[in-house]
Amino acid sequence: MQPSPLANPLATVVQLETSGSQLDGVPQDLENSIRFAGAQLTQAAGMLLRLPQEVIAQALVVFMRFWIGGDGGSLAEFGAEQVSAASLYTTTKLSAWPKSPRSIINAYAYLATLPSLSPPPEQPKPDSYYVSEGTYQTRRTTLFQAEQRILQTLGFHLHVSLPYTLCITYLQALDIFSHPRAAELAKRAVAYLNTALLSPQLLYLTHQPSSLATAAIYLAAKETGIKMPDVEWWEVFDTDREELGFLVVGLLSVESFAEEERAKWEGRSIPMTVEELEAEMKRGDGGN
C-alpha cells in the first residue's frame, strides 16, 4: 500500500527506548539538552537564511529523526551543530529555496559568535565570524560528510508532512474564520505547531500531522476563549481524547523544559561539537 502523503513514518517504541548516543555512553539528560539546543540552532539558522518556516520545520524533523534508535546517529561521532547544518542544507536542496554550502557555513559561523540565539545588543564585528578559504573548504567537506550520513541513516526517506495546512483546513471546517478573533486563534495554533518542533518528547516523530494540528487548535481555542462545538469534534480529525490530552500536556511542557535548560546551563555552553562533548563528559557532571 502506498503511504499517504499527509502522514509521516512514526518512531517505533524500540527507537524511542535508546539511541546511538546513549549506546556510546552519552547520558540521556545531556543528549536531551544537546538535541534541544541543536533544534534551536536549526531554527535560528533557518531564520537567518530567510527560509520559510515550512522548510525550517522539515529540517528540524530530519534533524530529530537522525538521532533516534540504536541505529541512529551518535553525538560521539557527529556534533549537533554539524548535523543541524547538514539537515538544513539537505532540506533546502529539495525545496524551492536551495542554499549554497557557503551560505550555510557563513550562517553558522555568525551564530557561533553570539552568546545566545537571542538578538545581541551589539552586532559582532565582521572579523569575528569571517570564514577563510581554508576553513571554508574544511567545513564544506564536513558538511557533505554529515549530509551523506543523514541520508544513509534515514534510508534517503526525507519526506516530511507538516500540520500547518491541515490546521487552516480544520479551522475552515469548524467555521472558525467567521469569528472576529479567528486570526488570533490561527496565529496561536501555528505558534504551538512551531513549539512542538522543539519538544523533548519528539511530538513530530510520535504523532501524525492531523493530531498535532488538532491539539494546537484545541489549546489556541482555550486561550482565546473561542467556543468550539459541544461535541467531541477532535474525533472527526482522527484524534481520540487520550491522544489529545497527551499532546496538550506535551505542548504546554515545552516552555517549562526550556526554562529548566536555561537554568541548568547558565554560565556554561552546551557542547555542540564532538570535542566539546568529550570535554563535558570528562568533567563528569553530565551537564548537571
Secondary structure in CASP SS format (residue, H / E / C, confidence):
PFRMAT SS
TARGET T0000
AUTHOR 0000-0000-0000
METHOD secondary structure of the structure
MODEL  1
M C 1.00
Q C 1.00
P C 1.00
S C 1.00
P C 1.00
L C 1.00
A C 1.00
N C 1.00
P C 1.00
L C 1.00
A C 1.00
T C 1.00
V H 1.00
V H 1.00
Q H 1.00
L H 1.00
E H 1.00
T C 1.00
S E 1.00
G H 1.00
S H 1.00
Q H 1.00
L H 1.00
D C 1.00
G C 1.00
V C 1.00
P C 1.00
Q H 1.00
D H 1.00
L H 1.00
E H 1.00
N H 1.00
S H 1.00
I H 1.00
R H 1.00
F H 1.00
A H 1.00
G H 1.00
A H 1.00
Q H 1.00
L H 1.00
T H 1.00
Q H 1.00
A H 1.00
A H 1.00
G H 1.00
M H 1.00
L H 1.00
L C 1.00
R C 1.00
L C 1.00
P C 1.00
Q H 1.00
E H 1.00
V H 1.00
I H 1.00
A H 1.00
Q H 1.00
A H 1.00
L H 1.00
V H 1.00
V H 1.00
F H 1.00
M H 1.00
R H 1.00
F H 1.00
W H 1.00
I E 1.00
G E 1.00
G C 1.00
D C 1.00
G C 1.00
G C 1.00
S C 1.00
L C 1.00
A C 1.00
E C 1.00
F C 1.00
G C 1.00
A H 1.00
E H 1.00
Q H 1.00
V H 1.00
S H 1.00
A H 1.00
A H 1.00
S H 1.00
L H 1.00
Y H 1.00
T H 1.00
T H 1.00
T H 1.00
K H 1.00
L C 1.00
S C 1.00
A C 1.00
W C 1.00
P C 1.00
K C 1.00
S C 1.00
P H 1.00
R H 1.00
S H 1.00
I H 1.00
I H 1.00
N H 1.00
A H 1.00
Y H 1.00
A H 1.00
Y H 1.00
L H 1.00
A H 1.00
T C 1.00
L C 1.00
P C 1.00
S C 1.00
L C 1.00
S C 1.00
P C 1.00
P C 1.00
P C 1.00
E C 1.00
Q C 1.00
P C 1.00
K C 1.00
P H 1.00
D H 1.00
S H 1.00
Y C 1.00
Y C 1.00
V C 1.00
S C 1.00
E H 1.00
G H 1.00
T H 1.00
Y H 1.00
Q H 1.00
T H 1.00
R H 1.00
R H 1.00
T H 1.00
T H 1.00
L H 1.00
F H 1.00
Q H 1.00
A H 1.00
E H 1.00
Q H 1.00
R H 1.00
I H 1.00
L H 1.00
Q H 1.00
T H 1.00
L C 1.00
G C 1.00
F C 1.00
H C 1.00
L C 1.00
H C 1.00
V C 1.00
S C 1.00
L C 1.00
P C 1.00
Y H 1.00
T H 1.00
L H 1.00
C H 1.00
I H 1.00
T H 1.00
Y H 1.00
L H 1.00
Q H 1.00
A H 1.00
L C 1.00
D C 1.00
I H 1.00
F H 1.00
S H 1.00
H C 1.00
P C 1.00
R C 1.00
A H 1.00
A H 1.00
E H 1.00
L H 1.00
A H 1.00
K H 1.00
R H 1.00
A H 1.00
V H 1.00
A H 1.00
Y H 1.00
L H 1.00
N H 1.00
T H 1.00
A H 1.00
L C 1.00
L C 1.00
S C 1.00
P C 1.00
Q C 1.00
L C 1.00
L H 1.00
Y H 1.00
L H 1.00
T H 1.00
H C 1.00
Q C 1.00
P H 1.00
S H 1.00
S H 1.00
L H 1.00
A H 1.00
T H 1.00
A H 1.00
A H 1.00
I H 1.00
Y H 1.00
L H 1.00
A H 1.00
A H 1.00
K H 1.00
E H 1.00
T H 1.00
G C 1.00
I C 1.00
K C 1.00
M C 1.00
P C 1.00
D C 1.00
V C 1.00
E C 1.00
W H 1.00
W H 1.00
E H 1.00
V H 1.00
F H 1.00
D C 1.00
T C 1.00
D C 1.00
R H 1.00
E H 1.00
E H 1.00
L H 1.00
G H 1.00
F H 1.00
L H 1.00
V H 1.00
V H 1.00
G H 1.00
L H 1.00
L H 1.00
S H 1.00
V H 1.00
E H 1.00
S H 1.00
F H 1.00
A H 1.00
E H 1.00
E H 1.00
E H 1.00
R H 1.00
A H 1.00
K H 1.00
W C 1.00
E C 1.00
G C 1.00
R C 1.00
S C 1.00
I C 1.00
P C 1.00
M C 1.00
T C 1.00
V H 1.00
E H 1.00
E H 1.00
L H 1.00
E H 1.00
A H 1.00
E H 1.00
M H 1.00
K H 1.00
R C 1.00
G C 1.00
D C 1.00
G C 1.00
G C 1.00
N C 1.00
END
